[in-house]
Amino acid sequence: MTDPEVLERITARRAELDGLEEQLAKQLAEVRAERDELAVAERVLQRMTEQIADERAEAGSPIVQVAGRAVRLVSDRAPGVEDGVLPAEYQRILAAVRQAAGPVATRQIGEVLGLDTGVRGKLEPLRGKLTKLADRGWLHKRPDGKFTARP
């Protein structure tokens, strides 16, 4: 082998390696860009997950529009569903019924909650909420109109 042949082979190999280096640098840049995009996607997903969890915790239950008004839905009771899914005022009502020694009337719950029980108009919204809790399975409404907690 003569020196020009060796020199030619070295030059060819160097050109081959330069091309390979260029190709690998391009692939590395693409990999890094995709990895950066995935990191951003993970941060966005984490942030959205936290926001959704915060919103659910604040809301307690979903809000829908009924006749142009925002109305909070009271979830049905189901196995594994805690009373924490209820709006705060419904949780207080449920706790008051649970603390009672036996069946309680709307007036008694109103007194526990600090409502003006001498005014019938103040008790009717509470009666509606108690009935809604009974309809959703959180309470039991007896034939005499009193309420008891479900086990």
Backbone as ProteinMPNN parsed JSONL, in Angstrom:
{"seq_chain_A": "MTDPEVLERITARRAELDGLEEQLAKQLAEVRAERDELAVAERVLQRMTEQIADERAEAGSPIVQVAGRAVRLVSDRAPGVEDGVLPAEYQRILAAVRQAAGPVATRQIGEVLGLDTGVRGKLEPLRGKLTKLADRGWLHKRPDGKFTARP", "coords_chain_A": {"N_chain_A": [[0.84, -1.165, 0.0], [0.507, 2.147, -0.825], [1.517, 5.426, 0.177], [-0.273, 7.492, -0.848], [-2.637, 5.985, -1.201], [-3.32, 5.168, 1.386], [-3.656, 7.618, 2.538], [-5.869, 8.453, 1.058], [-7.805, 6.595, 1.886], [-7.971, 7.252, 4.593], [-8.99, 9.854, 4.416], [-11.462, 9.309, 3.222], [-12.632, 7.754, 5.209], [-12.705, 9.608, 7.279], [-14.504, 11.476, 6.192], [-16.759, 9.883, 6.098], [-17.157, 9.41, 8.85], [-17.56, 12.068, 9.685], [-20.002, 12.604, 8.428], [-21.612, 10.747, 9.778], [-21.36, 11.752, 12.368], [-22.669, 14.201, 12.045], [-25.258, 13.29, 11.479], [-25.869, 11.94, 13.883], [-25.706, 14.08, 15.678], [-27.868, 15.575, 14.829], [-29.975, 13.764, 15.401], [-29.629, 13.622, 18.183], [-30.265, 16.255, 18.903], [-32.992, 16.279, 18.187], [-33.979, 14.335, 19.95], [-33.443, 15.563, 22.419], [-35.071, 17.849, 22.164], [-37.615, 16.656, 22.047], [-37.652, 15.437, 24.561], [-37.616, 17.723, 26.176], [-40.111, 18.786, 25.475], [-41.772, 16.787, 26.523], [-41.223, 17.087, 29.238], [-42.332, 19.605, 29.701], [-44.997, 18.987, 29.1], [-45.542, 17.184, 31.191], [-45.348, 18.924, 33.408], [-47.461, 20.679, 32.86], [-49.62, 18.881, 32.919], [-49.468, 18.034, 35.603], [-49.985, 20.462, 36.925], [-52.583, 21.0, 35.977], [-53.941, 18.79, 37.021], [-53.697, 19.284, 39.768], [-55.132, 21.699, 39.917], [-57.691, 20.842, 39.15], [-58.234, 19.041, 41.212], [-58.239, 20.849, 43.369], [-60.415, 22.477, 42.625], [-62.481, 20.614, 42.699], [-62.442, 19.976, 45.4], [-63.119, 22.434, 46.516], [-65.625, 22.899, 45.373], [-67.197, 20.699, 46.085], [-69.577, 19.511, 45.079], [-70.94, 19.184, 41.76], [-71.885, 22.117, 39.814], [-74.746, 23.197, 38.167], [-76.773, 24.691, 35.572], [-80.015, 25.752, 36.098], [-83.001, 26.837, 34.97], [-81.755, 29.255, 34.393], [-80.359, 29.791, 36.707], [-77.589, 29.175, 38.879], [-77.125, 26.063, 40.262], [-76.245, 23.899, 42.868], [-75.457, 20.541, 42.731], [-76.509, 17.716, 44.612], [-74.856, 14.906, 45.461], [-75.623, 11.435, 44.883], [-75.811, 8.938, 47.406], [-73.452, 6.391, 47.637], [-71.727, 3.223, 47.779], [-68.573, 3.627, 49.262], [-68.533, 6.345, 48.838], [-67.884, 9.281, 50.412], [-69.223, 11.645, 52.831], [-67.98, 13.993, 52.337], [-68.207, 14.784, 49.71], [-70.426, 16.26, 49.544], [-71.938, 19.553, 49.485], [-70.841, 22.104, 51.802], [-72.905, 23.122, 53.551], [-74.793, 21.081, 53.438], [-73.317, 19.042, 54.531], [-73.127, 19.963, 57.181], [-75.822, 19.795, 57.945], [-76.269, 17.043, 57.697], [-74.47, 16.105, 59.634], [-75.673, 17.163, 61.942], [-78.073, 15.707, 62.048], [-77.043, 13.15, 62.392], [-75.887, 13.401, 64.92], [-78.055, 13.534, 66.554], [-80.137, 11.901, 68.996], [-82.166, 10.279, 68.113], [-84.929, 9.969, 65.796], [-85.421, 13.088, 64.162], [-87.063, 16.253, 63.913], [-87.579, 18.804, 61.428], [-87.544, 21.332, 62.627], [-86.011, 20.869, 64.967], [-83.471, 20.351, 63.88], [-83.03, 22.79, 62.667], [-82.782, 24.398, 64.955], [-80.41, 23.376, 66.049], [-78.684, 24.158, 64.048], [-78.775, 26.839, 64.359], [-80.788, 28.42, 63.237], [-83.554, 30.733, 62.84], [-86.132, 29.446, 64.216], [-88.706, 30.152, 64.755], [-89.878, 31.315, 62.619], [-91.639, 30.247, 59.93], [-90.889, 30.39, 57.256], [-88.142, 30.267, 57.324], [-87.607, 27.661, 57.871], [-88.536, 26.109, 55.772], [-86.705, 26.04, 53.483], [-84.691, 24.516, 54.713], [-86.089, 22.151, 55.25], [-86.461, 21.32, 52.634], [-83.804, 20.764, 51.916], [-83.206, 18.697, 53.693], [-85.005, 16.785, 52.762], [-83.999, 16.448, 50.2], [-81.523, 15.285, 50.822], [-82.491, 12.915, 51.863], [-83.757, 11.855, 49.604], [-81.535, 11.334, 48.053], [-80.348, 9.309, 49.387], [-78.825, 9.747, 51.668], [-80.054, 10.297, 54.079], [-82.869, 9.041, 56.029], [-86.263, 9.452, 55.522], [-88.938, 9.46, 57.586], [-92.39, 8.301, 57.81], [-93.729, 10.076, 59.522], [-92.551, 12.456, 59.0], [-90.162, 13.0, 60.195], [-86.557, 12.779, 60.393], [-83.878, 10.438, 60.023], [-80.527, 9.249, 60.419], [-78.838, 7.348, 57.969], [-77.36, 4.129, 58.303]], "CA_chain_A": [[0.0, 0.0, 0.0], [1.329, 3.341, -0.917], [1.067, 6.531, 1.019], [-1.49, 8.144, -1.359], [-3.797, 5.118, -0.974], [-3.619, 5.245, 2.818], [-4.191, 8.964, 2.735], [-7.211, 8.455, 0.451], [-8.691, 5.819, 2.787], [-8.149, 8.058, 5.807], [-9.865, 10.959, 4.039], [-12.796, 8.73, 3.002], [-13.177, 7.355, 6.526], [-12.98, 10.846, 7.995], [-15.741, 12.024, 5.602], [-17.823, 8.982, 6.558], [-17.366, 9.697, 10.269], [-18.14, 13.41, 9.771], [-21.417, 12.451, 8.071], [-22.238, 10.032, 10.882], [-21.415, 12.692, 13.483], [-23.728, 15.158, 11.717], [-26.533, 12.579, 11.626], [-26.07, 11.691, 15.305], [-25.962, 15.378, 16.319], [-29.257, 15.919, 14.484], [-30.833, 12.877, 16.198], [-29.514, 14.034, 19.577], [-31.041, 17.491, 19.035], [-34.408, 15.891, 18.132], [-34.278, 13.632, 21.203], [-33.478, 16.575, 23.483], [-36.269, 18.681, 21.976], [-38.791, 15.86, 22.448], [-37.592, 15.273, 26.01], [-38.036, 19.011, 26.739], [-41.564, 18.868, 25.287], [-42.393, 15.88, 27.489], [-41.098, 17.695, 30.569], [-43.347, 20.66, 29.754], [-46.299, 18.32, 29.158], [-45.69, 16.663, 32.551], [-45.623, 20.041, 34.312], [-48.819, 21.154, 32.581], [-50.54, 17.861, 33.43], [-49.436, 18.101, 37.063], [-50.667, 21.69, 37.318], [-54.017, 20.835, 35.71], [-54.441, 17.814, 37.982], [-53.818, 19.982, 41.048], [-56.223, 22.664, 39.806], [-58.951, 20.095, 39.137], [-58.433, 18.54, 42.574], [-58.617, 22.003, 44.192], [-61.766, 22.88, 42.253], [-63.419, 19.607, 43.218], [-62.484, 20.111, 46.859], [-63.866, 23.658, 46.83], [-67.005, 22.809, 44.914], [-67.932, 19.685, 46.818], [-70.405, 18.821, 44.105], [-71.005, 19.994, 40.551], [-72.864, 23.189, 39.688], [-75.414, 23.189, 36.863], [-77.707, 25.784, 35.348], [-81.428, 25.376, 36.077], [-83.812, 28.037, 34.793], [-80.9, 30.43, 34.422], [-79.698, 29.946, 38.005], [-76.579, 28.165, 39.206], [-77.618, 25.186, 41.33], [-75.272, 22.881, 43.246], [-76.041, 19.21, 42.793], [-76.203, 16.879, 45.764], [-74.533, 13.583, 44.941], [-76.268, 10.262, 45.447], [-74.954, 8.157, 48.29], [-73.073, 5.114, 47.041], [-70.636, 2.609, 48.538], [-67.278, 4.258, 49.093], [-68.663, 7.796, 48.686], [-67.89, 9.93, 51.722], [-70.069, 12.831, 52.852], [-67.173, 15.128, 51.91], [-68.585, 15.206, 48.355], [-71.574, 17.152, 49.682], [-71.634, 20.947, 49.824], [-70.609, 22.298, 53.238], [-74.148, 23.273, 54.316], [-75.414, 19.754, 53.525], [-72.505, 18.281, 55.492], [-73.529, 20.397, 58.534], [-77.161, 19.235, 58.196], [-76.094, 15.6, 57.895], [-73.815, 15.916, 60.939], [-76.661, 17.46, 62.993], [-78.994, 14.56, 62.129], [-76.28, 12.016, 62.939], [-75.637, 13.621, 66.341], [-79.32, 13.415, 67.297], [-80.318, 10.6, 69.652], [-83.162, 9.491, 67.393], [-85.547, 10.72, 64.705], [-85.507, 14.52, 64.453], [-87.899, 17.074, 63.051], [-86.876, 19.913, 60.776], [-87.372, 22.405, 63.608], [-84.888, 20.525, 65.846], [-82.233, 20.539, 63.112], [-82.897, 24.242, 62.538], [-82.272, 24.92, 66.221], [-79.008, 22.969, 66.154], [-77.929, 24.948, 63.073], [-78.855, 28.25, 64.724], [-81.772, 29.143, 62.433], [-84.71, 31.3, 63.542], [-87.159, 28.417, 64.013], [-90.036, 30.726, 64.966], [-90.376, 31.781, 61.32], [-91.81, 29.071, 59.067], [-90.151, 30.612, 56.016], [-86.735, 29.913, 57.526], [-87.503, 26.205, 57.977], [-88.883, 25.431, 54.518], [-85.503, 25.666, 52.72], [-84.024, 23.433, 55.431], [-86.887, 20.944, 54.992], [-86.13, 20.914, 51.258], [-82.468, 20.17, 51.915], [-83.319, 17.4, 54.372], [-85.696, 15.887, 51.834], [-83.054, 16.144, 49.118], [-80.575, 14.315, 51.366], [-83.203, 11.636, 51.969], [-83.96, 11.352, 48.235], [-80.248, 10.883, 47.517], [-79.896, 8.158, 50.16], [-77.991, 10.117, 52.805], [-80.921, 10.235, 55.256], [-84.136, 8.322, 55.869], [-87.403, 10.273, 55.928], [-89.994, 8.601, 58.129], [-93.742, 8.731, 57.453], [-94.17, 11.19, 60.365], [-91.841, 13.655, 58.569], [-88.883, 13.134, 60.886], [-85.425, 12.248, 59.662], [-82.861, 9.67, 60.739], [-79.319, 8.999, 59.632], [-78.692, 5.972, 57.462], [-76.116, 3.524, 58.814]], "C_chain_A": [[0.896, 1.244, 0.0], [0.723, 4.445, -0.084], [-0.152, 7.243, 0.455], [-2.74, 7.298, -1.119], [-4.249, 5.197, 0.487], [-4.248, 6.603, 3.112], [-5.612, 9.076, 2.195], [-8.204, 7.718, 1.345], [-8.976, 6.611, 4.07], [-9.135, 9.195, 5.53], [-11.296, 10.459, 3.858], [-13.449, 8.358, 4.341], [-13.546, 8.59, 7.354], [-14.289, 11.467, 7.491], [-16.947, 11.198, 6.062], [-18.179, 9.268, 8.025], [-17.954, 11.088, 10.485], [-19.637, 13.37, 9.456], [-22.206, 11.779, 9.194], [-22.391, 10.948, 12.092], [-22.54, 13.703, 13.268], [-25.113, 14.536, 11.937], [-26.849, 12.354, 13.106], [-26.361, 12.994, 16.061], [-27.401, 15.811, 16.053], [-30.23, 15.071, 15.31], [-30.82, 13.284, 17.67], [-30.32, 15.303, 19.829], [-32.536, 17.182, 19.031], [-34.839, 15.211, 19.435], [-34.382, 14.629, 22.35], [-34.711, 17.46, 23.382], [-37.522, 17.925, 22.414], [-38.817, 15.666, 23.96], [-38.021, 16.566, 26.715], [-39.553, 19.178, 26.621], [-42.298, 17.981, 26.284], [-42.326, 16.442, 28.899], [-42.134, 18.799, 30.739], [-44.735, 20.038, 29.88], [-46.563, 17.757, 30.556], [-46.028, 17.769, 33.541], [-47.036, 20.568, 34.117], [-49.842, 20.165, 33.138], [-50.603, 17.908, 34.949], [-50.208, 19.311, 37.56], [-52.181, 21.562, 37.119], [-54.646, 19.856, 36.7], [-54.647, 18.465, 39.348], [-54.978, 20.974, 41.025], [-57.578, 21.959, 39.853], [-59.252, 19.563, 40.532], [-58.869, 19.665, 43.505], [-60.048, 22.433, 43.9], [-62.793, 21.897, 42.795], [-63.556, 19.717, 44.727], [-63.294, 21.336, 47.261], [-65.345, 23.507, 46.5], [-67.808, 21.805, 45.726], [-68.823, 18.873, 45.914], [-70.596, 19.742, 42.914], [-72.1, 21.052, 40.587], [-73.428, 23.13, 38.281], [-76.341, 24.389, 36.772], [-79.125, 25.221, 35.271], [-82.226, 26.669, 36.027], [-82.975, 29.304, 34.944], [-80.188, 30.677, 35.732], [-78.671, 28.843, 38.198], [-77.074, 27.377, 40.415], [-76.556, 24.124, 41.595], [-75.993, 21.544, 43.386], [-75.595, 18.482, 44.057], [-76.029, 15.462, 45.238], [-75.361, 12.499, 45.619], [-75.272, 9.556, 46.35], [-74.702, 6.815, 47.623], [-71.955, 4.522, 47.892], [-69.309, 3.302, 48.221], [-67.326, 5.769, 48.93], [-68.804, 8.402, 50.075], [-68.762, 11.184, 51.674], [-69.291, 14.102, 52.521], [-67.499, 15.602, 50.5], [-69.758, 16.177, 48.392], [-71.118, 18.588, 49.903], [-71.581, 21.114, 51.341], [-71.905, 22.404, 54.039], [-74.875, 21.929, 54.458], [-74.628, 18.87, 54.488], [-72.892, 18.651, 56.923], [-74.892, 19.81, 58.897], [-77.043, 17.749, 58.511], [-75.46, 15.314, 59.251], [-74.803, 16.156, 62.075], [-77.636, 16.3, 63.155], [-78.281, 13.368, 62.754], [-76.041, 12.167, 64.442], [-76.898, 13.467, 67.18], [-79.465, 11.998, 67.843], [-81.291, 9.704, 68.909], [-83.716, 10.303, 66.237], [-85.719, 12.193, 65.095], [-86.389, 15.221, 63.421], [-87.052, 18.202, 62.47], [-86.581, 21.03, 61.773], [-86.159, 22.125, 64.51], [-83.541, 20.729, 65.139], [-81.972, 22.033, 62.93], [-82.331, 24.865, 63.797], [-80.786, 24.6, 66.387], [-78.141, 23.833, 65.225], [-77.997, 26.448, 63.343], [-79.815, 29.065, 63.867], [-82.88, 29.698, 63.324], [-85.894, 30.367, 63.286], [-88.571, 28.931, 64.25], [-90.667, 31.199, 63.66], [-90.421, 30.59, 60.374], [-90.994, 29.192, 57.778], [-88.677, 30.26, 56.124], [-86.549, 28.396, 57.538], [-87.769, 25.492, 56.645], [-87.664, 25.111, 53.653], [-84.731, 24.524, 53.381], [-84.763, 22.122, 55.203], [-86.588, 20.411, 53.591], [-84.771, 20.237, 51.183], [-82.469, 18.809, 52.597], [-83.972, 16.369, 53.453], [-84.775, 15.488, 50.69], [-82.022, 15.124, 49.593], [-81.222, 12.934, 51.502], [-83.4, 11.026, 50.58], [-82.674, 10.783, 47.648], [-79.65, 9.742, 48.34], [-79.024, 8.475, 51.357], [-78.759, 10.028, 54.122], [-82.126, 9.358, 54.948], [-85.248, 9.248, 56.365], [-88.526, 9.333, 56.347], [-91.359, 9.132, 57.723], [-94.247, 9.919, 58.292], [-93.417, 12.486, 60.033], [-90.518, 13.878, 59.272], [-87.788, 12.413, 60.097], [-84.489, 11.485, 60.573], [-81.671, 9.475, 59.807], [-79.319, 7.555, 59.162], [-77.366, 5.417, 57.985], [-75.023, 3.487, 57.761]], "O_chain_A": [[1.885, 1.343, 0.727], [-0.443, 4.389, 0.305], [-1.035, 7.586, 1.242], [-3.808, 7.853, -0.858], [-5.445, 5.282, 0.767], [-5.236, 6.709, 3.838], [-6.463, 9.721, 2.807], [-9.329, 8.18, 1.533], [-10.106, 6.625, 4.56], [-10.021, 9.456, 6.343], [-12.241, 11.116, 4.294], [-14.632, 8.608, 4.572], [-14.569, 8.609, 8.038], [-15.096, 11.934, 8.294], [-18.008, 11.74, 6.371], [-19.353, 9.354, 8.385], [-18.772, 11.27, 11.387], [-20.438, 14.018, 10.129], [-23.321, 12.188, 9.517], [-23.422, 10.928, 12.765], [-23.278, 14.022, 14.2], [-26.011, 15.162, 12.5], [-27.986, 12.56, 13.531], [-27.175, 13.003, 16.984], [-28.072, 16.346, 16.937], [-31.199, 15.598, 15.858], [-31.861, 13.293, 18.328], [-30.986, 15.418, 20.857], [-33.28, 17.778, 19.811], [-35.923, 15.476, 19.956], [-35.304, 14.55, 23.162], [-35.329, 17.787, 24.395], [-38.391, 18.492, 23.077], [-39.882, 15.724, 24.575], [-38.71, 16.515, 27.734], [-40.203, 19.654, 27.552], [-43.329, 18.376, 26.828], [-43.271, 16.291, 29.674], [-42.748, 18.918, 31.8], [-45.556, 20.502, 30.672], [-47.685, 17.843, 31.054], [-46.884, 17.593, 34.408], [-47.731, 20.87, 35.087], [-50.823, 20.572, 33.762], [-51.689, 17.828, 35.523], [-50.994, 19.208, 38.502], [-52.964, 21.963, 37.981], [-55.765, 20.077, 37.164], [-55.657, 18.222, 40.008], [-55.723, 21.08, 41.999], [-58.503, 22.426, 40.518], [-60.394, 19.624, 40.988], [-59.759, 19.476, 44.334], [-60.811, 22.722, 44.822], [-63.847, 22.296, 43.29], [-64.65, 19.569, 45.272], [-64.062, 21.293, 48.222], [-66.208, 23.939, 47.264], [-68.979, 22.042, 46.021], [-68.816, 17.644, 45.987], [-70.433, 20.955, 43.039], [-73.101, 20.911, 41.289], [-72.678, 23.025, 37.311], [-76.653, 25.024, 37.779], [-79.402, 24.323, 34.475], [-82.137, 27.497, 36.933], [-83.414, 30.291, 35.534], [-79.478, 31.674, 35.867], [-78.859, 27.716, 37.739], [-77.398, 27.95, 41.455], [-76.028, 23.519, 40.661], [-77.009, 21.439, 44.073], [-74.457, 18.618, 44.505], [-76.944, 14.892, 44.644], [-75.749, 12.63, 46.78], [-74.065, 9.566, 46.106], [-75.623, 6.181, 47.109], [-71.305, 5.245, 48.648], [-68.974, 3.529, 47.059], [-66.28, 6.417, 48.888], [-69.73, 8.075, 50.817], [-69.011, 11.726, 50.597], [-69.881, 15.178, 52.434], [-67.112, 16.707, 50.121], [-70.054, 16.84, 47.398], [-70.038, 18.821, 50.446], [-72.207, 20.349, 52.076], [-71.994, 21.82, 55.119], [-75.503, 21.671, 55.484], [-75.211, 18.04, 55.185], [-72.982, 17.779, 57.787], [-75.097, 19.376, 60.031], [-77.64, 17.258, 59.468], [-75.87, 14.381, 59.942], [-74.78, 15.434, 63.072], [-77.99, 15.945, 64.279], [-78.869, 12.653, 63.566], [-75.998, 11.169, 65.162], [-76.813, 13.286, 68.395], [-78.989, 11.031, 67.248], [-81.243, 8.484, 69.062], [-83.057, 11.221, 65.748], [-86.114, 12.503, 66.219], [-86.452, 14.844, 62.251], [-85.963, 18.506, 62.957], [-85.493, 21.606, 61.762], [-85.371, 23.029, 64.788], [-82.589, 21.224, 65.741], [-80.832, 22.486, 63.027], [-81.491, 25.762, 63.723], [-80.004, 25.449, 66.812], [-77.014, 24.192, 65.567], [-77.358, 27.237, 62.647], [-79.671, 30.285, 63.778], [-83.114, 29.196, 64.423], [-86.575, 30.483, 62.267], [-89.538, 28.221, 63.975], [-91.87, 31.455, 63.612], [-89.391, 29.996, 60.051], [-90.471, 28.198, 57.276], [-88.031, 29.984, 55.113], [-85.46, 27.901, 57.249], [-87.272, 24.387, 56.425], [-87.583, 24.001, 53.125], [-84.179, 23.665, 52.694], [-84.131, 21.087, 54.986], [-86.477, 19.202, 53.388], [-84.603, 19.248, 50.469], [-81.811, 17.877, 52.134], [-83.534, 15.221, 53.383], [-84.768, 14.334, 50.26], [-81.68, 14.201, 48.855], [-80.573, 11.912, 51.281], [-83.231, 9.82, 50.4], [-82.715, 9.856, 46.838], [-78.562, 9.259, 48.026], [-78.524, 7.556, 52.007], [-78.177, 9.717, 55.161], [-82.38, 8.982, 53.804], [-85.187, 9.763, 57.481], [-88.998, 8.515, 55.557], [-91.478, 10.294, 57.333], [-95.096, 10.683, 57.831], [-93.613, 13.501, 60.701], [-89.819, 14.848, 58.978], [-88.061, 11.559, 59.253], [-84.319, 11.83, 61.742], [-81.795, 9.53, 58.583], [-79.751, 6.655, 59.882], [-76.377, 6.142, 58.094], [-73.921, 3.011, 58.031]]}, "name": "protein", "num_of_chains": 1, "seq": "MTDPEVLERITARRAELDGLEEQLAKQLAEVRAERDELAVAERVLQRMTEQIADERAEAGSPIVQVAGRAVRLVSDRAPGVEDGVLPAEYQRILAAVRQAAGPVATRQIGEVLGLDTGVRGKLEPLRGKLTKLADRGWLHKRPDGKFTARP"}
